[in-house]
Amino acid sequence: MPGFIARADIEVDASLEKVWETITRHASDVNFGATVESDWKPGSTVVWRGVWEGKPFVDSGEVIEAVAPHRLVLTHTSGADPAAGGTSEKDDAGEAEESASASGSVHRLTYELSGSGAGTRIEFWQDGNATPPAAVQAEHNWVQHLKAVKERAER
């Protein structure tokens, strides 16, 4: 997927398995208030449902790769809530896009987990950002996401 890449990383004082479980099984606890539904198997759908700036949204994607507990690759498409009659105008980092990209833009989200013993490093990137400022904004938001993962995994 073309575009500019947003990157974020964090060290977590928890095992690889606990971090993987947080990103997948507890995804709704760490994704900007959205409810996240998936079985996290390659080829499966991922659905994010929530409210952003007072407007309901339903975003979708697909699990491209899931190698527990080391690598998770998803697509994400900002979508519409048919019941609400509107479209999502936020990017997958939970922020309004500052670019020309419209609803329906596709991003690839990649989590790489590494470590041993009690510690895990998460490296994350999102491609498909339309402009450098959009990538910078996405990086800021994904840092917040990874902080939520860290907080949840370290409990």
Order of alpha helices (4+ residues) and beta strands (2+ residues): beta-alpha-beta-beta-beta-beta-beta-beta-beta-beta-alpha
